[in-house]
Amino acid sequence: MSPLAPPLPDLAHVAAAMLDLGRELHFELTEAELGDRFLTTLAGLFPARRIALRVLDPRTREPSRVYAMGGDLRPGLESDRVTIKESSVQKTRLKTAVAASARLRLDSRWDSPFSHVAAGFTVPLVASGELYGVLDLGYALGQDMSDADEPLVLPVANQLALALRNQRLWRDAQGLRDFQTRLIEHANALIIGVDRSWRVTVCNRALLELTGYRRDQVVGRDLRDLLPDDQRARLTPIIAAAMRGHTQDAVDVTIVSIHLGRVRTVWSLAAIGQDRVLGEQPTAEAVVAIGQDQTRLRELQDQVIQSERLATLGQLAAGVVHELNNPLTSISVYAEFLLRKAERSGAEAADVEKLARIGHSAQRILRFARELVQYAKPVGDEIDVVDLNAVVRQSLSFCEHVFDRSGIQVVVELDPALSPVPAIPGQLEQVLINLLTNAAHAVEGGGTVVVRTRPGPGETVQVMVDDSGPGVAAEDQARVFEPFYTTKTDGKGTGLGLPIVKNIVEQHRGSIGVSRAPEGGARFLVTLPRSPS
């Protein structure tokens, strides 16, 4: 051996160093910390060598992560292919699919990762057939101790491969745990987990928001203490059955919310893992319960019931209108006859005026009854070329009594040269009647409602409904078209009118928006494509 050759450790020193290093390793170490500890140990065992560790995944195109001591690395090393010997593949039992990766190259010559270093060797870091990186040792000019060093480096490389594998598994497990935690936390369901001691171990944000509790007020507590007093006796046996592995579905629980009062929820309970002791009932390691707030469902059910009631009422009203039609026609005809007779006989002007009012009132009732029956008919789905101004006037006639009753001033500004639009007339009437009714509610007790039509940008026409009411707050403007969202007081709004309006407008390839009106209230602007001329 050359007198200038660096010292060589024996197997006893290597084993002792590996034992000391093993005591320092733990899962919380980062990859960089892990690499530094192994490189420091190798540098102590094999002084005067250049040492490089490349951590890589040959199945991906990610660059290698390189850690080195004792020498300068060549540029671009992170993205270069890694060269290993075919004999090393056989010794380490590297999987064939991994060895065939585009990231690896098999060659009998050493491919130095260092600048100006020509002699050295590479050891693949393989665990369970998977490659986690390579370890390179290089020598100064005129030195080459590969044959002596390689057998001593192999035990270190094996332990490093296992450490890298465990570190990657730990990192993947932590990532999966964090992903599952985020999944549970942001799930659109109520989730709570309980261990075999009935202690709450996990609960998600949806449950905390519904109940109004903080996480530290729930996690760690006995679930039985959180159950409402009037339901504890019923729910405790159900949860106990879940602890014994019996799945429980559709369990009704009325939760007491700090902000909402009593809220009805429905839950499913399932056991996770079971321990079976001879002669005893199996006990679950934990029970997970997934629930749903039934408030929205109940609201929807109430809306359906109300819709059915309104539909029935509409049918009754149509029948009443037909029954009233004949006597109203008689009143109108006889009033007209008596009016003409009074005018010919020179009756007093006051009597003539009264007869005229009777005739006008009867005609108004007849006209409104006919329009109401027409509106109540099922709307077809055939598109026609529609005069938007005519639709506005028809819709205003339906809402006339609402405006008169509330003392609302209505301003109508219709562009006489407005282009027609391709539309379903009955659906456009529904849009206008809804917007006009909302405007009337906004200025109930006196105010102004303005209806305008005008040409829109490009090939469109527009209709806008303004009011002088309180308007729609900026934070509500983005949500007023959401189903069940309403700014009206309880009992005065369903939260379904504007979503239906938006759906109809979009089906007509148009758009609807809300902003502040010049009158100070809300402006709803409907834009529709005009009919091609």
C-alpha positions as CSV (number, residue, x, y, z in Angstrom):
1,M,0.0,0.0,0.0
2,S,1.3,3.5,-0.8
3,P,2.5,5.4,2.2
4,L,0.4,8.3,1.0
5,A,-2.8,6.3,1.0
6,P,-5.4,7.4,3.6
7,P,-6.0,5.2,6.6
8,L,-8.4,2.3,6.4
9,P,-10.8,1.4,9.2
10,D,-11.5,-2.2,10.3
11,L,-15.0,-3.8,10.6
12,A,-15.0,-3.3,14.4
13,H,-14.7,0.5,14.0
14,V,-17.4,0.5,11.3
15,A,-19.8,-1.6,13.4
16,A,-19.2,0.7,16.5
17,A,-19.8,3.8,14.4
18,M,-23.0,2.4,12.9
19,L,-24.2,1.5,16.4
20,D,-23.6,5.0,17.7
21,L,-25.3,6.5,14.6
22,G,-28.3,4.2,15.0
23,R,-28.9,5.7,18.4
24,E,-29.2,9.2,16.9
25,L,-31.7,8.4,14.1
26,H,-35.3,9.1,14.5
27,F,-38.3,9.8,12.3
28,E,-38.4,13.5,12.9
29,L,-35.0,14.0,11.2
30,T,-35.3,15.8,7.8
31,E,-33.6,14.3,4.8
32,A,-30.8,16.9,5.0
33,E,-30.2,16.1,8.6
34,L,-30.1,12.4,7.9
35,G,-27.7,12.9,5.1
36,D,-25.4,15.1,7.2
37,R,-25.2,12.6,10.0
38,F,-24.3,9.7,7.7
39,L,-21.7,11.8,5.7
40,T,-20.1,13.0,9.0
41,T,-19.8,9.4,10.2
42,L,-18.4,8.3,6.8
43,A,-15.9,11.1,6.8
44,G,-14.7,10.0,10.2
45,L,-14.3,6.4,9.2
46,F,-12.9,7.2,5.8
47,P,-10.8,10.4,6.0
48,A,-9.3,12.1,3.0
49,R,-12.0,10.7,0.7
50,R,-14.6,12.7,-1.3
51,I,-18.1,11.6,-0.3
52,A,-21.3,12.4,-2.1
53,L,-24.9,11.3,-1.4
54,R,-27.5,11.6,-4.2
55,V,-31.1,10.9,-3.0
56,L,-33.4,10.2,-5.9
57,D,-36.5,8.4,-7.1
58,P,-35.8,6.8,-10.5
59,R,-39.5,6.4,-11.2
60,T,-40.0,10.2,-11.4
61,R,-38.3,13.0,-13.3
62,E,-37.5,15.0,-10.1
63,P,-33.9,16.2,-9.8
64,S,-31.6,14.4,-7.4
65,R,-31.0,16.0,-4.0
66,V,-27.2,16.0,-3.5
67,Y,-25.2,16.2,-0.2
68,A,-21.4,16.1,-0.3
69,M,-18.2,16.5,1.8
70,G,-14.6,16.8,0.8
71,G,-14.9,17.8,-2.9
72,D,-16.5,20.1,-5.5
73,L,-19.4,18.6,-7.5
74,R,-19.6,18.8,-11.2
75,P,-22.2,21.3,-12.6
76,G,-25.7,19.9,-13.4
77,L,-25.2,16.8,-11.3
78,E,-28.7,17.0,-9.9
79,S,-30.3,16.4,-13.3
80,D,-27.7,13.9,-14.8
81,R,-28.4,10.2,-15.2
82,V,-26.9,8.0,-12.4
83,T,-24.4,5.4,-13.5
84,I,-24.1,2.1,-11.5
85,K,-22.4,-1.2,-12.2
86,E,-24.3,-4.2,-13.4
87,S,-22.7,-6.2,-10.7
88,S,-24.1,-3.8,-8.1
89,V,-27.6,-4.3,-9.4
90,Q,-27.2,-8.1,-8.8
91,K,-25.6,-7.7,-5.4
92,T,-28.3,-5.3,-4.1
93,R,-31.2,-7.2,-5.8
94,L,-32.5,-4.0,-7.3
95,K,-35.8,-4.5,-9.1
96,T,-35.5,-5.0,-12.8
97,A,-38.1,-2.3,-13.6
98,V,-36.1,0.2,-11.4
99,A,-32.8,-0.7,-13.1
100,A,-34.4,-0.1,-16.5
101,S,-35.4,3.4,-15.6
102,A,-34.4,6.3,-17.8
103,R,-32.8,7.9,-14.8
104,L,-30.2,5.0,-14.5
105,R,-27.4,3.9,-16.7
106,L,-25.5,0.6,-16.4
107,D,-21.7,0.8,-17.0
108,S,-18.6,-0.9,-15.8
109,R,-16.8,2.4,-15.4
110,W,-17.3,4.8,-12.5
111,D,-19.0,8.1,-13.5
112,S,-17.5,10.6,-11.0
113,P,-19.9,13.2,-9.5
114,F,-16.9,15.3,-8.5
115,S,-14.8,17.8,-10.4
116,H,-11.2,16.7,-11.1
117,V,-11.6,13.3,-9.4
118,A,-11.1,10.3,-11.6
119,A,-10.9,7.3,-9.2
120,G,-13.7,6.0,-7.0
121,F,-16.8,3.9,-6.9
122,T,-20.6,4.0,-6.5
123,V,-22.8,2.0,-4.1
124,P,-26.6,1.9,-4.9
125,L,-28.7,2.5,-1.8
126,V,-31.3,-0.3,-2.2
127,A,-34.0,-1.4,0.3
128,S,-36.6,-4.0,-0.5
129,G,-35.6,-3.8,-4.2
130,E,-36.3,-0.1,-4.4
131,L,-33.5,2.4,-5.1
132,Y,-33.4,5.4,-2.8
133,G,-30.1,7.0,-3.9
134,V,-26.4,6.3,-4.5
135,L,-23.3,6.8,-2.4
136,D,-20.1,7.8,-4.1
137,L,-16.5,7.7,-2.7
138,G,-13.7,9.4,-4.7
139,Y,-10.0,9.7,-4.2
140,A,-7.3,12.3,-4.7
141,L,-5.1,12.1,-7.8
142,G,-2.8,9.0,-7.7
143,Q,-4.9,7.2,-5.1
144,D,-7.5,4.5,-5.5
145,M,-8.6,2.3,-2.6
146,S,-11.9,1.2,-4.1
147,D,-11.3,-2.5,-3.6
148,A,-10.4,-2.1,0.1
149,D,-13.1,0.5,0.9
150,E,-16.1,-0.9,-0.9
151,P,-16.7,-4.0,1.4
152,L,-16.5,-1.7,4.4
153,V,-18.8,0.9,3.0
154,L,-21.5,-1.6,2.1
155,P,-22.8,-2.0,5.7
156,V,-23.0,1.8,6.0
157,A,-24.8,2.0,2.7
158,N,-27.3,-0.7,3.7
159,Q,-28.2,1.2,6.9
160,L,-28.4,4.5,5.0
161,A,-30.7,2.9,2.5
162,L,-33.0,1.6,5.3
163,A,-32.9,5.1,6.9
164,L,-33.9,6.8,3.6
165,R,-36.7,4.3,3.1
166,N,-38.0,4.8,6.6
167,Q,-37.7,8.6,6.2
168,R,-39.6,8.5,3.0
169,L,-42.3,6.2,4.4
170,W,-42.6,8.5,7.4
171,R,-42.9,11.5,5.2
172,D,-45.5,9.8,3.0
173,A,-47.4,8.7,6.1
174,Q,-47.3,12.2,7.5
175,G,-48.5,13.6,4.2
176,L,-51.4,11.1,4.1
177,R,-52.3,11.9,7.7
178,D,-52.3,15.6,6.9
179,F,-54.4,15.1,3.8
180,Q,-56.9,13.0,5.7
181,T,-57.0,15.6,8.4
182,R,-57.7,18.3,5.9
183,L,-60.3,16.1,4.2
184,I,-62.1,15.5,7.5
185,E,-61.8,19.2,8.5
186,H,-63.2,20.6,5.3
187,A,-65.8,17.9,4.6
188,N,-69.4,19.0,4.0
189,A,-70.6,16.8,6.7
190,L,-70.6,16.6,10.5
191,I,-67.8,14.3,11.7
192,I,-66.8,13.2,15.2
193,G,-64.6,10.3,16.4
194,V,-64.8,8.6,19.8
195,D,-62.3,6.1,21.3
196,R,-63.2,3.0,23.3
197,S,-63.3,5.1,26.5
198,W,-66.0,7.4,25.0
199,R,-63.5,10.2,24.7
200,V,-63.9,12.5,21.7
201,T,-60.7,12.3,19.7
202,V,-61.6,14.3,16.6
203,C,-64.3,16.6,15.3
204,N,-64.4,18.8,12.2
205,R,-65.1,22.4,11.5
206,A,-68.6,21.8,10.2
207,L,-69.6,20.3,13.6
208,L,-68.0,23.2,15.5
209,E,-69.7,25.8,13.4
210,L,-73.1,24.2,13.9
211,T,-72.8,23.8,17.6
212,G,-70.9,27.0,18.3
213,Y,-68.3,25.3,20.5
214,R,-64.5,25.6,20.3
215,R,-62.5,22.5,19.5
216,D,-61.0,22.4,23.0
217,Q,-64.5,22.3,24.5
218,V,-65.2,19.1,22.6
219,V,-62.0,17.1,22.0
220,G,-61.0,15.1,25.1
221,R,-64.5,15.1,26.7
222,D,-66.7,12.1,27.3
223,L,-69.3,12.0,24.5
224,R,-72.0,11.2,26.9
225,D,-71.5,14.6,28.6
226,L,-72.1,16.3,25.3
227,L,-75.4,14.6,24.5
228,P,-78.6,16.6,25.3
229,D,-80.1,15.6,28.6
230,D,-83.4,14.6,27.1
231,Q,-81.7,12.3,24.5
232,R,-78.9,10.7,26.6
233,A,-80.9,7.7,27.7
234,R,-81.9,6.9,24.1
235,L,-78.5,7.6,22.4
236,T,-76.2,5.9,24.9
237,P,-77.3,2.3,24.0
238,I,-77.0,3.1,20.3
239,I,-73.4,4.3,20.6
240,A,-72.6,1.3,22.8
241,A,-73.9,-1.0,20.1
242,A,-71.6,0.8,17.6
243,M,-68.7,0.2,20.0
244,R,-69.5,-3.5,19.7
245,G,-69.2,-3.3,15.9
246,H,-72.9,-2.8,15.0
247,T,-73.3,-0.2,12.3
248,Q,-76.1,2.3,13.2
249,D,-77.8,4.2,10.4
250,A,-80.3,7.1,10.3
251,V,-79.9,8.0,14.0
252,D,-81.9,11.2,14.8
253,V,-80.1,13.6,17.1
254,T,-81.3,17.0,18.1
255,I,-78.2,19.1,18.7
256,V,-78.4,22.2,20.9
257,S,-76.5,24.9,19.1
258,I,-75.3,28.0,21.0
259,H,-76.4,30.3,18.1
260,L,-79.2,28.4,16.4
261,G,-81.0,26.6,19.3
262,R,-82.2,23.1,18.7
263,V,-81.0,21.7,15.3
264,R,-82.2,18.4,13.9
265,T,-79.4,16.1,12.5
266,V,-79.2,12.5,11.2
267,W,-76.1,10.3,11.8
268,S,-74.5,7.1,10.8
269,L,-72.1,5.3,13.2
270,A,-69.5,2.8,12.3
271,A,-66.8,1.0,14.3
272,I,-63.1,1.2,13.4
273,G,-61.0,-1.9,14.3
274,Q,-62.1,-4.4,16.9
275,D,-60.3,-6.3,19.8
276,R,-61.8,-9.7,20.5
277,V,-61.1,-11.1,24.0
278,L,-62.0,-14.8,24.6
279,G,-65.4,-15.0,26.2
280,E,-66.1,-11.3,25.9
281,Q,-67.9,-9.1,23.4
282,P,-65.6,-7.5,20.8
283,T,-64.8,-3.8,21.5
284,A,-64.1,-1.3,18.8
285,E,-60.9,0.7,18.9
286,A,-63.0,3.8,17.9
287,V,-66.3,4.8,16.5
288,V,-66.7,7.4,13.8
289,A,-70.0,9.2,13.3
290,I,-70.9,11.1,10.2
291,G,-74.0,13.4,10.3
292,Q,-76.0,15.8,8.2
293,D,-77.8,19.0,9.2
294,Q,-81.4,18.4,8.3
295,T,-82.4,22.1,8.5
296,R,-82.0,22.7,4.8
297,L,-83.9,19.5,4.0
298,R,-86.7,20.5,6.3
299,E,-86.8,23.9,4.6
300,L,-87.0,22.3,1.2
301,Q,-89.8,20.0,2.4
302,D,-91.7,23.0,3.8
303,Q,-91.2,24.8,0.4
304,V,-92.6,21.8,-1.4
305,I,-95.6,21.6,0.9
306,Q,-96.1,25.3,0.5
307,S,-95.8,25.0,-3.3
308,E,-98.4,22.2,-3.3
309,R,-100.7,24.4,-1.2
310,L,-100.3,27.3,-3.6
311,A,-100.9,25.0,-6.6
312,T,-104.1,23.8,-5.0
313,L,-105.1,27.4,-4.2
314,G,-104.4,28.3,-7.8
315,Q,-106.7,25.6,-9.1
316,L,-109.4,26.8,-6.7
317,A,-108.9,30.4,-7.7
318,A,-109.2,29.5,-11.4
319,G,-112.5,27.8,-10.6
320,V,-113.7,30.9,-8.6
321,V,-112.7,33.1,-11.5
322,H,-114.8,31.1,-13.9
323,E,-117.8,31.2,-11.5
324,L,-117.4,35.0,-11.2
325,N,-117.1,35.5,-14.9
326,N,-120.8,35.2,-15.8
327,P,-122.2,37.5,-13.0
328,L,-119.4,40.0,-13.7
329,T,-120.3,40.0,-17.4
330,S,-123.9,40.6,-16.5
331,I,-122.9,43.5,-14.2
332,S,-120.8,45.0,-16.9
333,V,-123.5,44.7,-19.6
334,Y,-126.3,46.0,-17.4
335,A,-124.2,48.9,-16.0
336,E,-123.4,49.9,-19.6
337,F,-127.2,49.7,-20.5
338,L,-128.2,51.7,-17.5
339,L,-125.5,54.3,-18.1
340,R,-126.7,54.9,-21.7
341,K,-130.3,55.1,-20.5
342,A,-129.4,57.6,-17.7
343,E,-127.5,59.7,-20.2
344,R,-130.5,59.8,-22.6
345,S,-133.0,60.6,-19.8
346,G,-131.0,63.4,-18.5
347,A,-130.3,61.9,-15.1
348,E,-128.2,63.7,-12.5
349,A,-124.5,63.9,-13.4
350,A,-123.6,62.2,-10.0
351,D,-125.7,59.2,-10.9
352,V,-124.2,58.9,-14.4
353,E,-120.7,59.0,-12.8
354,K,-121.6,56.2,-10.4
355,L,-122.9,54.0,-13.2
356,A,-119.8,54.6,-15.2
357,R,-117.6,53.6,-12.2
358,I,-119.6,50.4,-11.8
359,G,-119.0,49.5,-15.4
360,H,-115.3,50.4,-15.3
361,S,-114.8,48.4,-12.1
362,A,-116.5,45.3,-13.5
363,Q,-114.4,45.5,-16.7
364,R,-111.3,45.8,-14.6
365,I,-112.2,42.7,-12.6
366,L,-113.0,40.8,-15.8
367,R,-109.7,41.8,-17.4
368,F,-107.6,40.9,-14.3
369,A,-109.5,37.6,-14.0
370,R,-108.8,36.7,-17.6
371,E,-105.1,37.6,-17.2
372,L,-104.8,35.6,-14.0
373,V,-106.2,32.5,-15.6
374,Q,-103.9,33.0,-18.6
375,Y,-100.9,33.3,-16.4
376,A,-101.8,30.2,-14.4
377,K,-101.8,28.0,-17.5
378,P,-98.8,25.7,-17.9
379,V,-96.0,27.5,-19.7
380,G,-94.9,25.9,-23.0
381,D,-91.3,25.6,-24.0
382,E,-91.6,27.0,-27.5
383,I,-89.6,30.1,-28.2
384,D,-91.3,33.0,-30.0
385,V,-90.3,36.5,-31.1
386,V,-91.5,38.6,-28.2
387,D,-92.1,42.3,-27.7
388,L,-90.3,43.0,-24.4
389,N,-92.3,46.2,-23.8
390,A,-95.5,44.2,-24.1
391,V,-94.3,41.7,-21.6
392,V,-93.4,44.5,-19.2
393,R,-96.8,46.1,-19.5
394,Q,-98.6,42.8,-19.0
395,S,-96.5,42.1,-15.9
396,L,-97.2,45.6,-14.5
397,S,-100.9,44.9,-14.9
398,F,-100.6,41.8,-12.7
399,C,-98.8,43.8,-10.0
400,E,-101.0,46.9,-10.2
401,H,-103.0,45.9,-7.1
402,V,-99.7,45.4,-5.1
403,F,-98.5,48.9,-6.0
404,D,-101.9,50.5,-5.3
405,R,-102.3,48.8,-1.9
406,S,-98.9,50.0,-0.7
407,G,-99.1,53.5,-2.2
408,I,-96.1,53.0,-4.4
409,Q,-95.4,55.3,-7.3
410,V,-94.5,53.4,-10.5
411,V,-92.5,55.1,-13.3
412,V,-92.4,53.3,-16.6
413,E,-89.9,54.3,-19.3
414,L,-90.1,51.9,-22.3
415,D,-88.1,52.4,-25.5
416,P,-90.6,52.4,-28.3
417,A,-87.9,51.3,-30.8
418,L,-86.8,48.4,-28.8
419,S,-85.9,45.3,-30.8
420,P,-87.9,42.1,-30.1
421,V,-86.3,39.2,-28.3
422,P,-86.4,35.4,-28.8
423,A,-88.1,34.1,-25.7
424,I,-90.8,32.1,-24.0
425,P,-93.4,34.8,-23.1
426,G,-94.7,33.1,-20.0
427,Q,-91.3,32.7,-18.5
428,L,-90.3,36.3,-19.2
429,E,-93.5,37.4,-17.4
430,Q,-92.5,35.3,-14.4
431,V,-89.1,37.0,-14.4
432,L,-90.7,40.5,-14.5
433,I,-93.4,39.7,-11.9
434,N,-90.9,38.4,-9.5
435,L,-88.6,41.5,-9.8
436,L,-91.6,43.8,-9.6
437,T,-92.9,42.1,-6.5
438,N,-89.5,42.2,-4.8
439,A,-89.2,45.9,-5.6
440,A,-92.7,46.5,-4.1
441,H,-91.7,44.6,-0.9
442,A,-88.5,46.7,-0.7
443,V,-90.5,50.0,-0.7
444,E,-93.6,48.8,1.2
445,G,-95.2,51.7,2.9
446,G,-94.5,54.2,0.1
447,G,-91.7,54.7,-2.4
448,T,-90.8,54.6,-6.0
449,V,-90.3,51.7,-8.5
450,V,-88.9,52.5,-11.9
451,V,-89.1,50.1,-14.9
452,R,-87.0,50.8,-18.0
453,T,-86.2,49.1,-21.2
454,R,-83.4,50.1,-23.5
455,P,-80.9,48.7,-26.1
456,G,-78.0,47.0,-24.5
457,P,-74.4,46.6,-25.5
458,G,-73.8,44.7,-28.7
459,E,-76.8,42.6,-30.0
460,T,-78.8,42.8,-26.7
461,V,-81.7,44.6,-25.1
462,Q,-82.1,45.3,-21.4
463,V,-84.9,45.7,-18.8
464,M,-84.1,47.1,-15.4
465,V,-86.2,47.4,-12.3
466,D,-85.1,50.0,-9.8
467,D,-86.5,50.9,-6.4
468,S,-86.0,53.5,-3.7
469,G,-85.8,50.9,-0.9
470,P,-82.8,50.1,1.4
471,G,-81.0,48.3,-1.4
472,V,-78.9,45.1,-1.3
473,A,-75.8,45.2,0.9
474,A,-72.5,44.7,-1.0
475,E,-71.8,41.4,0.9
476,D,-75.2,40.1,-0.1
477,Q,-75.1,41.0,-3.8
478,A,-73.0,37.9,-4.7
479,R,-75.4,35.6,-2.8
480,V,-78.9,36.8,-3.6
481,F,-79.1,34.4,-6.5
482,E,-78.2,31.4,-4.3
483,P,-81.1,29.0,-3.5
484,F,-82.7,29.5,0.0
485,Y,-80.7,32.7,0.6
486,T,-82.9,35.7,1.4
487,T,-82.5,39.1,2.9
488,K,-86.2,39.3,3.8
489,T,-87.4,38.9,7.3
490,D,-88.6,35.4,8.5
491,G,-91.7,34.3,6.8
492,K,-91.6,36.8,4.0
493,G,-89.1,35.2,1.7
494,T,-88.3,31.6,0.5
495,G,-85.0,32.3,-1.1
496,L,-86.1,30.6,-4.3
497,G,-87.5,33.5,-6.4
498,L,-84.3,35.0,-7.6
499,P,-82.5,31.7,-8.3
500,I,-85.5,30.7,-10.5
501,V,-85.3,34.1,-12.2
502,K,-81.6,33.7,-12.8
503,N,-82.1,30.2,-14.2
504,I,-84.8,31.4,-16.6
505,V,-82.7,34.3,-17.8
506,E,-79.6,32.1,-18.4
507,Q,-81.8,29.6,-20.3
508,H,-82.6,32.5,-22.6
509,R,-78.8,33.1,-23.1
510,G,-79.0,36.2,-21.0
511,S,-77.6,37.6,-17.8
512,I,-78.9,39.2,-14.6
513,G,-77.1,41.3,-12.0
514,V,-77.8,43.5,-9.0
515,S,-76.3,46.9,-8.1
516,R,-77.3,50.1,-6.5
517,A,-80.0,52.2,-8.2
518,P,-79.9,56.0,-8.7
519,E,-83.0,56.1,-6.5
520,G,-80.9,54.7,-3.6
521,G,-82.3,51.1,-3.6
522,A,-81.6,48.0,-5.6
523,R,-81.3,47.8,-9.4
524,F,-81.9,44.4,-11.1
525,L,-80.6,44.5,-14.7
526,V,-81.7,41.8,-17.1
527,T,-79.8,41.6,-20.4
528,L,-81.2,39.4,-23.3
529,P,-80.0,38.7,-26.8
530,R,-82.2,40.5,-29.3
531,S,-83.8,38.7,-32.2
532,P,-81.9,38.8,-35.4
533,S,-83.5,41.1,-37.9
